[in-house]
Amino acid sequence: MITQKGTQTLHTKRLILRKFTLEDAPEIFDTWTNDERVTRFLTWCPHGSLEVTKQLLEMWCAAYESLSTYNWVMEFDGKVIGNISVVKIDEKSECADLGYCMGYDYWNKGLMTEAVKAVIDYLFGEVGVHRIGICHAVKNPASGKVAQKCGLTLEGTKRECHKTPTGEFLDICDYGILQNEWEKIKSNR
């Protein structure tokens, strides 16, 4: 059974995962929300102005009033570098789906894997979900590598099931991990 606990601050070896604040907007805009390299395979276009990022943050910060909101900003060396969140949670089935993105300058350093592992540990260990899923565009294999490094199994590929804001149809890979699989991984760490 899920026990909703909301977005709690999580610490890893190199990261702090915390709630967003409105003051984060300029750094978020400069680091990832306005970067086409980051948003290329996501469901939203690059923010054309800081005002768009501010409006998004206002919604995200207001959503923290609900304990079913799980949305973290990733902080590395005092800088905000990315975002990881539960994009869908199904209390009846006790399942959660994760989404994430990170500023281009921080790619290929193992930071997203570190953040995803921390969120997986929190969702299984504290919130009590039964299954966690991650999906990504086939054209974005780095995101799949993160899922694999975190112990998720490729469950299938949906053909052309996502249409980008630019009109391109993308194949999407689905990964998943069950609580008992996570427990085995955790006991071997």
N, C-alpha and C positions, 0 to 999 in steps of 0.2 A: 504494500500500500504506500502511495506517495504521501509524504509529509512536506507540504509546501513551506519552504524556508526563505525564498527570495534570494536576491543577489547579495551574497556575503563576500567580504574581502577574502581573497585567497592569495597565499604566498607560495612561490616556487623558488628554485635556486636563484633565478635571475629576474623574475617578474613579480609584479604586484598586479593582481586582477581585482578591480574595484568598480564601484558604481561611477557612471559618468557624472560630470558636473557641467553646468553651462559655461564655466570658465575654460573648459577643454576645447571649445569650438575652434579657435584659431589654429591650434596645433593639429587637431584632427583634420581640418580642411587642408592644411599645408602638407600633412603626412600621407593621407590616403583618400579622403572623400572626393578630391578633385583630380585624382590620378587615373587616367584611362588604363594604365597597365594593371592597376588594382581592380578596377570595376569591370574589366572586359567581359568576364564570365558571370557576373553577378546579376541580380534582378533589377538593379537600378543603375542609372547613368551617373557619370561624374557630376558632382555638384558644381554648378557654374558660378556660384558665389558663396561667400561666407554666410550670407543670410540663410541659404538653404540648409547648411549644416546646423546653424543655430536653431532653426525651426524643428529639425529632426531631433536635436538634443532636448528641446523643450518637451516633446512628446515622450522621448525615452525617460527623461527624469521624472515626469509625471507618472509614468507607468510603474515606477518603483513602489508606489503605494500598494500595489498588488503583490502578494507573496508568490504568485505564480509567474512573476517576471524574473528572468535570469539573463542579464545583459551586462557584460563586463567590458571595461576599457582595459587594455593591456598597457602596463607601464614598465619601461625598461630604462635603467639609468636615469630616472627622473623625467623621461620623455614618454608621451603617449604614442604608441606605435601601432595599435590595432584594436580589433573588436572580436569578441567571441560571445555568442548568445545561444540560448535555446530558442529556435525559431518556431518550434511547434512542440506542445506537450499535450499528451492524451492521458488524462487521469484514469479513465476507465481501463485502458490497456497498459497503463504504467510505462509509457514510452515517451522518449524525448528525442528530438532531432536538433542537431547543432549546425550553426553557420558561423563562418569566421572570415575575416580579411585582415590584412596587415600592410603597412606601408612598404613600398618597394625596397627601400634602403635596408630593410630588416629581413628580407627573404633569405632563405638558405643558410640560416644560422641555428636552426633547431628551436627557435623561440615559439613558433606556433605549435609544434609538437608538445613542448613543455606546457603551454597553456591548455591545450586540449586534454592532456593527461590529468591536469589539476581539476578541470571541470568534470571530466568523467569520474574521477575519484569522489568529488563532491556530490554529483548526482546519484551515483550508486551508493556511496557510503553514508551520506547524510539525508538526501531527499528520498531515497528508496525506489528509484525507477527500476524497472525490470529489463529495459532495452534502450540502447542509445543508437541513433542512426546519424550518418553523415552522407550527403550526396554532393557530387561535384560534376562539372562538365568534363567530358572525356578529353577535350582540348586543354584542360588544366590538370595534367597528371601530378603536379606537385601537391595539389590538395589531396589527391588519392594516396600519395606517399605518407602524408601526415596521418591519415586514417589508418593505414597499414601499420605504421610505427606505433600507433596507440592501441593496436590489437584488434582492430575492426576487420571483419571479413567481407570481401566483395560478394554481394548477394545477387547482383545482376545489373544490366544496363538497359535503361529505357531509351528507345530510339526517338530522337527529335521531339522530346517531350517538354523542352524549355525553349521559349522564344525570347531572345534578348531584346532589350529596348531598341536595338538597331535593326531588328527584324530577322536575325539569324536563328535558325532552329538548331539546337544542340542536343546531342546524346548525353544522358546523365547516368553516371555510375552510382549505385546505392551500396553503402557499406553499413554493417551493423555489428553490435557486440551485446551479448547478454550478460546479466549480472554474474552468473556462475562462471562465465569465461573471464570476466574481469577479476573475480576472486582468485582464480588460478594464476593469472598474470601478477596480481598484487602480491601473492604469497611467494613468488619467485624473484621479486625485486630485491 
